[in-house]
Amino acid sequence: MNKKIAYAGIGILAAVIVIIAAMLQTASGSIASMDNAAVPADTLAILREISNNYTLANNIGMGIVQNLPLTVNRSALLTINGKPAVIYIGADYCPNCAILRWSLILSLYRFGNFSSLHYMTSSATDAAPNSPTFTFFKSSYQSPYITFEGVELFNNKYPYTPLQELNSTESAIFNSFDPNEGTPFVDFGNKTIQLGAEYTPRLIYKSNWSSIIDELRVENSTIAQAIIGSANVFTAQICSLINNTAPVCSEKFVRNLE
């Protein structure tokens, strides 16, 4: 083979690799540029609409969820401000937190309303890098049924810096139920706890928010089966805390999961 042709071929290949790497870096940077941006009201409304599509929820049921909440041996219901409490502890960098938040948000919308949420991506240097998600840091949620506390311990840029500190109640619960302090962690009224995500974040890490939302509307999509299936499981946990007093608690998928 002519050496000039061979060297030219190598040069072209190297140029292609550089271009692909630049494209990937640009795409990743574009998604990460949304970090901490407020989620617009129309997107919040779409999430709420998907959450309250009970035909979709009933058809999916538990979906493809595998890592289910664990029952804990605490007789007293955890309440905050006079209502059963749901406590989430995670971190912005955490890829498993990234995918769990999608389900938890959809579940919480069945009992109240988010007036403020912000976009977030998981760490660019961890597994399932730059997974599109949300953050509970500076979020605002209201419900007549439950009190929700969402704590993000660290940001998403390495080396990770602290964002929020646990209060005494949150710290005692975290140390008691999750002594290794792994995230994500969700406590449903000291009755059940979720340790880790219910499915892999690799389902979403190559996506963006719009494509995930589109997939959530498709009953047989893997993303809908995972995220809505998990939201349904979380909904059943909350219904058990409030004695099935919310309208969603009468739905078939809740009765089956309870």
N, C-alpha and C positions, 0 to 999 in steps of 0.2 A: 504493500500500500504506500502511496505517496505520502511522505512525512508531512508535507505542507497541508495536505487534505486532512490527515489525522489530527494535526495540531489545530486546524480550523474547526474540526468537529468537536474537539475537546473544549475549544473556546466557546463555541455556540452552546454546548451543554452547560458549561459553567455560567454563561449569561442567563440561560433559561432558569437554572437553579436560583440565581440571584433574584430574578424577576418574581418567581414563585414565592420565595421567602419574603420579598418585599410586599407582595400581595397579601400574604397571610398576616404579616405584621400590621399592614394597613387595616385589614378587616378586623383583627383583634383590637387594634387601637380604636377603631370606630365604635365598636361595642363598648369598650371600656370608657369611652368619652361620655357615656350616659350615666356613669357612676354619680350617685347623689342627686341626679336631676329629679324634680318632682314628677310623679306620674300624673298626666293630665286627667281631668274629670271624665272625659269621654272614655278613656281606657279603664278607669276605675268602674265606670258604669258597665262596660263590656264584661269585666271580671265578675261583677255582681250578677249580671244576666246569665253568664255561664254557670255560676254557682247555684242559681235558683232555677236552672233547667232540670226539674226533677224527673222528667221523662228520660233525659240523658243519664241522670244519676241512677235511676232505677234500672235502666238497661245495663249499665256497667257494673253496679253492685260493688264488690270488692276488687274487681278488675284483676290486675296481675300483682297485687301487693303480696309481699312475702314476709317482711320484718314487721310483725304486728306489735302493738303496745302490750306491755306487761302489767299484770295486776300486782299491786303492792299491798302489803299487809298493814294498812292504816285505817282504823275504824272511823276517825274523825274527818269529815269533809273539810278541805282547805277552802276558806272563804276570805275574800279581800273586799273591803267596802260593802260588806253585807251580801255579797254574791259569790257563787262558786268561782274558783279561780283557775285560769289556764295560764301557765307560765312557760314561756319559750326562752331557752338560753342557747345562743349560737355565736357566730362570728362572720363578718362580711367575707373573709377570705375562704371560708369553709365550703367546699363543693357539695358535700352532703346537705349542708344547711340550705344551699342555693336551691336545690330541687324540693326539699321539704317545705320551704316557705310557700311555693306555689300551692301545694295542697292545703297547708294550714290557712292561708289567706282565703281560699275558696270555701273552706269549712267555716271560718269565722264570719264570712259574709252571710251565712245562713242564720246567724244569731244577732247580727248588728251591722255596723257600717264603718268602713275606713274613710275618713275625710282627708287623710294625708298618708301617702306612701311615696317612697323614693326608689328609683331604679338602682340596681347594683349588679356587679359581676363578681364571680368568685376569683380567687387568686390566679394570676397569669402563670404562676410557677408551681402550682399544685396539680393534682390529678384533675381531669376534666376542666382544663384551664378556661377562664373567662366565661363560665356558665352564666347565661342571662337570668337574673333573678330580681329580687327586691330586698330592701333592708328594713328592719323594724326600728332602726335608729331614727329618731325624730318622727315616728309615725303617730297617727292619732286614730283611735278606735273607740267606738261607743256601742254598748249593748245593754238592753234591759234585763238580760238573763245572766251574763257572766262578766267577770273582770278579767281582762287580758293584759298580761305584762310581757313585753318582748324585749329581750336584752341582747345586744350585740357587743361581745366582749372586746373584739379587735377589728381594725379596719382590714382592707384587702390588699394593701401594698406591703411587700416584704422589704425590710423587717417589720412585722406587724406591730402596730402601736395600739395601746388601749383606747377604747371608745367609751364604754360604760362600765360601771361597777355594780356588782350585785348588792342588793340591800340585805339586811340580816335574815329575812325570811327566805329569800331566793338562795342565799349562800347556804343556809342550813339544809334546804331541800336538795340542792345540787350535791353537797357533800354526803348527804345521807343515801340518796338513790344512785348517784353516779360518782363514786369516790375517785375514779380516774379522771373526772371532769372532761369527758369527751363531749363533742358537739356534733350534731344538734341534740338537744335534750328538751323534751316537752313533758310537763307535769299536768295531768288533768285532775285537778282537785285532790291530789294525793290518793287517788283511786287507781289510776293507771298511769304509766309513763311510757314515753317513746324514746328509745335510745338509738340514735342514728336514723338515717333515712330508711324509708320502706322500699326503695328501689334505687338503682344506680343513677348518679348524675350524668353519666355518659349518654343518657337519653336526650339531653338538651344542650350539651356543651358546644355543639357545632351549629346551634340554632340562634335565632334572635327572638325578641319578645313577640313580634307580630306573627312569626311562623308558629311559635308555640301556641299562641292564642287560637290561630286557625286550626291547628291540630286538635285542640281541646274540644272543638265543635264536632269532630269526627269520631263517632262512637267506637269504631273498631281500630282507631289509630293506637299505636303503642303508647304515645304520650298521654292520650285521654284515659286509656286503661290504667296507666300508672298514677297519674296526678289526680284524676277524679276518683279513681278507686281508693286512693289514700285519703282524699278529702272526705269520702264517705265513711271510712273507718274512723277518722277524727270526729266526724259529726256524731257518730254513734256514741263515742266516749263522752262528748259534751251533753248529749241528750240524757244519758244516764245520770249526769251530775244534777240536772235541773228537773228530774222526774218527768221528762218528756213533755214539758209545758210549751215548747216552741212549736209552731206549725210544722216545721220540717220533720219533727220527731214522729209524725204519723205516717211518713212515707215508707213504702215497702222496703227500701234498701236499709233504712235504719232498723226496722223491726227484725229483718233478717240478720243484720250484723250484731245487734244487741243479744 
